[in-house]
Amino acid sequence: MRVLVTGGAGFIGSHVVEHFSKENEVIVVDNLIRDELLGKQVGNKLYNWSYLKNLKNVNLRKCDIRNFNELKENSVDVDIIIHTAAQVAVTTSLKDPRMDFEINALGTLNALEVARLNDAIFLVCSTNKVYGENVNKIPLIEKETRYEYADEKYKDGIPEEFSVDLTGHSPYGCSKLVADIYTQDYSYTYGLKTGVFRMSCIYGERQFGVEDQGWVAWFVIATTFKKPITIYGDGKQVRDLLYVKDLVRAFEKFINSNIKHEVFNMGGGKENAYSLLEVLSIIKKVSNLSTKIEHADWRPADQKVYISNINKARKLLNWYPEISVEEGIKRLYDWVINNKSAFN
């Protein structure tokens, strides 16, 4: 099989490439501008690109998904497209909504057109941000270290049927929702096999997290290098965490399934849901280091609690997270410690 991975030099993309290159030819396209998008650089921006150079069956190509002809030329005869390329920060989308739209919406349309021309299987990395502020309308219970949903209806988390309408999304949430819906439509209209994965907090090795994106990795990196982190609000906000290799297993299970099209909420689920304060406690346990913490006001539209209901993925893909949050954070911390030079 010939697999195209967009954004392959990114965190998730690099793990997708590593996994699928074991038995397939993998074409990697990336424009290598993450630091420009975020307006900051944490670590060696070519680290993952250089890492992938050492893998067999991998063909690296510098390419911008916003340029359809360029993408098409680099995607001849592909069987599978795993679309991980994106503008990933809400803050960046607020500063430059046009660029956010061109990458997330137009870039996805270009990738879908390449899939249509090749009759390729198409997977897209969507986000829980498509649900916008509707999530904040669910009543909460405040406990000592976290908030929890008060409504029993959401005891297993947010299901895929949860409304994406009549809510504030942020430009990032809007552009990712466009990508999400277009991917669905290309199955309905053109008959492609498509999978939409609305991801919660994915973390793991080779994640150069910053405050605006990749917060678990940022907490680990900041703790390791004795940099302060800012907690917006009280730190009791909760997310479900999913180790990156568990995510890639879900991709593979969907590709190998008989499912023509599906939307999956993809995270660690209620068993792997932790507050910021609780994650900091795990980092301290794993690293034996204390984190320097500063506090600031709540950020607009921040979801106080988001937990993915992963029952559909369990049922249809026979998939579930295998790596605990403590084990996953330990692996992430060990990678940071063993690659300190990459953060200079």
C-alpha positions in Angstrom: 0.0 0.0 0.0 1.1 3.6 -0.7 0.3 5.9 2.2 0.3 9.7 2.1 0.8 11.5 5.5 0.2 15.3 5.4 2.0 17.2 8.2 4.2 14.1 8.6 6.9 16.1 10.4 4.5 17.1 13.1 4.0 15.3 16.4 1.0 13.1 15.4 2.1 12.8 11.8 5.6 11.5 12.7 4.1 8.7 14.8 1.7 7.8 11.9 4.6 7.7 9.5 6.7 5.6 11.9 3.9 3.1 12.4 2.7 2.7 8.8 6.2 2.7 7.2 6.9 -0.7 8.8 4.8 -2.4 6.1 4.0 0.3 3.5 5.6 2.9 1.3 4.9 6.3 3.0 5.1 9.7 1.4 5.5 12.5 3.9 4.5 16.1 2.9 5.1 19.0 5.2 5.9 22.7 4.8 7.9 22.9 8.1 6.4 26.2 9.2 5.1 25.3 12.7 7.2 27.9 14.4 6.0 30.6 12.0 2.4 29.6 12.7 2.8 29.7 16.5 5.1 32.7 16.5 7.5 30.9 18.7 9.9 28.0 18.6 10.3 25.3 21.3 13.0 22.9 20.3 14.5 21.9 17.0 11.8 22.3 14.4 13.6 19.8 12.1 13.8 17.1 14.8 11.0 15.0 13.5 12.0 15.5 9.9 15.5 14.3 10.7 14.1 11.4 12.7 12.0 10.2 9.8 15.0 10.3 7.4 16.3 7.3 9.3 13.2 5.2 8.7 12.9 2.7 5.8 10.1 3.1 3.2 9.8 6.8 3.9 9.9 9.5 1.2 10.1 13.1 2.5 8.8 15.9 0.4 8.5 19.6 1.3 5.1 20.6 0.2 2.4 23.1 1.2 -1.2 21.6 1.3 -2.6 25.0 0.4 -1.2 24.6 -3.1 -3.4 22.0 -4.8 -1.2 21.4 -7.8 1.9 20.9 -5.6 0.0 18.5 -3.4 -1.4 16.6 -6.4 2.1 16.2 -7.9 3.3 14.6 -4.7 0.4 12.3 -4.2 0.3 10.1 -7.3 -1.2 6.6 -6.9 -1.7 6.8 -3.1 -4.1 4.3 -1.5 -4.5 5.9 1.9 -4.3 9.6 3.0 -3.9 10.3 6.7 -4.4 14.1 7.0 -2.6 15.4 10.1 -1.5 18.7 8.7 -3.2 21.7 10.3 -3.0 25.1 12.0 -3.4 23.9 15.5 -3.7 26.8 17.9 -6.8 28.8 18.8 -4.6 31.8 19.6 -3.1 31.8 16.2 -6.5 31.6 14.6 -7.6 34.7 16.5 -4.6 36.6 15.2 -4.7 35.4 11.6 -8.1 33.8 10.7 -7.4 33.9 7.0 -4.3 31.8 7.3 -6.1 29.5 9.7 -8.9 29.0 7.2 -6.5 28.4 4.2 -4.6 25.7 6.1 -7.4 23.9 7.9 -10.3 24.3 5.5 -8.8 24.9 2.0 -5.9 22.5 2.8 -8.3 19.8 3.8 -10.4 20.3 0.6 -7.2 20.0 -1.4 -6.3 16.8 0.4 -9.8 15.4 -0.2 -9.6 16.2 -3.9 -6.4 14.2 -4.1 -8.2 11.4 -2.3 -11.0 11.6 -4.8 -8.7 11.5 -7.8 -6.9 8.4 -6.3 -10.0 6.8 -4.9 -8.0 6.7 -1.6 -9.1 6.0 1.9 -9.1 9.3 3.8 -8.7 10.0 7.5 -8.7 13.5 9.1 -7.6 14.7 12.5 -10.6 16.8 13.7 -11.0 18.2 17.2 -13.3 18.4 20.2 -13.4 22.2 19.5 -16.0 21.6 16.8 -18.5 21.3 19.8 -17.5 24.9 20.8 -19.1 26.4 23.8 -22.1 24.1 23.8 -20.0 21.9 26.1 -19.9 24.7 28.7 -23.7 24.6 28.9 -23.6 21.2 30.7 -24.0 21.8 34.5 -20.8 20.9 36.5 -20.0 19.8 40.0 -16.9 21.3 41.6 -14.7 18.9 43.6 -11.4 19.3 45.4 -9.1 18.9 42.4 -11.5 18.9 39.4 -14.9 19.7 37.8 -17.2 16.9 36.8 -20.4 16.8 34.6 -23.5 17.0 36.8 -25.7 15.5 34.1 -25.9 11.7 34.3 -26.5 11.8 30.5 -22.8 12.6 30.0 -21.3 10.2 32.6 -19.3 8.5 29.7 -18.4 11.8 28.1 -19.5 13.8 25.0 -20.9 11.6 22.3 -20.5 12.2 18.5 -24.2 13.3 18.3 -23.5 16.3 20.5 -24.5 19.5 18.7 -22.0 21.6 16.8 -24.6 24.2 16.0 -25.5 27.5 17.6 -22.3 27.9 19.5 -19.1 30.0 19.6 -16.3 28.0 17.9 -13.4 30.5 17.5 -11.9 30.8 14.0 -9.9 27.6 14.7 -13.1 25.7 15.7 -14.8 27.0 12.6 -12.1 26.0 10.2 -11.7 22.5 11.7 -15.5 22.0 11.6 -15.4 22.9 7.8 -12.7 20.2 7.4 -14.7 17.7 9.5 -18.0 18.3 7.5 -16.3 18.2 4.1 -14.7 14.9 5.0 -18.1 13.5 5.9 -19.6 14.9 2.6 -16.9 13.3 0.4 -18.1 9.9 1.7 -21.8 10.8 1.1 -21.3 12.5 -2.3 -18.3 10.7 -3.8 -18.3 7.4 -2.0 -14.9 7.6 -0.4 -14.1 5.6 2.7 -13.5 8.4 5.2 -12.9 8.6 8.9 -13.2 11.7 11.1 -11.4 11.6 14.4 -12.4 14.3 16.8 -9.5 14.3 19.0 -9.1 15.3 22.6 -5.7 15.8 24.3 -3.1 13.6 22.4 0.3 13.5 24.0 3.6 11.6 23.7 7.2 11.6 22.6 8.4 14.0 19.9 5.8 16.6 20.9 7.3 20.0 21.2 4.4 21.5 23.2 3.9 25.1 23.9 1.4 27.0 26.1 -1.0 27.4 23.1 -0.9 23.9 21.9 0.2 20.5 23.3 -0.3 21.5 27.0 0.7 18.1 28.5 4.0 18.1 26.7 4.5 21.8 27.6 3.9 21.0 31.3 6.5 18.3 31.1 9.0 20.4 29.2 8.6 23.4 31.4 9.0 21.3 34.5 12.1 19.7 33.2 13.8 23.0 32.3 12.5 24.8 35.3 10.3 27.2 33.3 7.1 28.7 34.8 3.7 27.6 33.4 0.6 29.7 33.6 -2.6 28.1 34.7 -5.7 30.0 33.4 -8.4 29.7 35.9 -8.2 27.4 38.9 -6.6 24.3 37.3 -9.6 22.1 37.9 -10.5 22.0 34.2 -10.6 18.4 33.0 -9.5 16.8 29.7 -9.3 13.1 28.7 -5.8 12.3 27.6 -4.8 9.8 24.9 -1.3 8.5 24.3 -0.3 9.0 20.7 0.4 5.4 19.8 -3.1 4.4 21.0 -4.4 7.0 18.5 -2.5 5.5 15.6 -3.8 2.1 16.5 -7.3 3.5 16.1 -6.4 4.8 12.7 -5.1 1.4 11.6 -8.2 -0.4 12.9 -10.5 1.9 10.9 -8.4 1.5 7.7 -8.6 -2.3 8.1 -12.3 -2.3 8.9 -15.3 -2.7 6.6 -16.7 0.6 7.8 -17.3 3.0 4.8 -17.6 6.2 6.8 -17.7 7.1 10.5 -17.1 10.0 13.0 -15.3 9.1 16.2 -14.7 11.1 19.3 -11.2 10.1 20.0 -9.5 10.5 23.4 -8.7 8.6 26.5 -12.3 8.5 27.7 -13.5 8.8 31.3 -10.9 6.4 32.6 -8.1 8.7 31.4 -9.7 12.1 32.3 -7.6 14.3 34.5 -7.6 18.0 35.6 -4.6 20.2 35.1 -3.8 20.0 38.8 -4.0 16.2 38.7 -1.6 16.1 35.7 0.9 18.3 37.5 0.8 15.8 40.4 1.5 12.9 38.0 4.4 14.9 36.4 5.8 15.5 39.9 5.6 11.8 40.7 7.2 10.7 37.5 10.0 13.3 37.5 10.5 14.1 41.2 10.5 17.7 40.1 8.2 20.6 41.1 6.6 22.9 38.6 6.8 26.6 38.8 3.2 27.8 38.5 1.7 31.3 37.8 -2.0 32.1 37.6 -4.1 34.2 35.3 -7.8 34.7 34.5 -9.8 32.2 32.6 -9.4 32.3 28.8 -12.5 33.0 26.8 -14.4 30.0 25.5 -12.2 27.5 27.4 -14.1 24.3 28.0 -14.1 23.6 31.8 -14.6 19.9 31.2 -14.3 18.0 28.0 -14.3 14.2 28.1 -14.7 12.1 25.0 -17.3 9.3 24.9 -15.3 6.6 23.2 -18.0 3.9 23.3 -18.5 4.0 19.5 -14.8 3.3 18.8 -14.8 0.5 21.4 -17.9 -1.1 19.7 -17.1 -0.6 16.0 -13.3 -0.8 16.0 -12.8 -3.0 19.1 -10.4 -0.3 20.2 -9.6 1.1 23.6 -6.7 3.0 25.2 -3.9 0.6 26.3 -1.4 3.1 27.8 -2.3 4.7 31.2 -1.7 8.4 31.6 1.0 7.8 34.2 2.9 5.4 31.9 2.4 7.8 28.9 3.7 10.8 30.8 6.7 8.8 32.0 7.5 7.9 28.4 7.2 11.6 27.4 9.4 12.7 30.3 12.0 10.1 29.5 12.1 11.3 25.9 12.6 14.9 27.0 15.4 14.0 29.4 17.1 11.9 26.7 16.8 14.6 24.1 17.7 17.8 26.1 19.9 19.1 23.2 16.8 19.2 21.0 15.4 22.0 23.2 18.4 24.3 23.1 
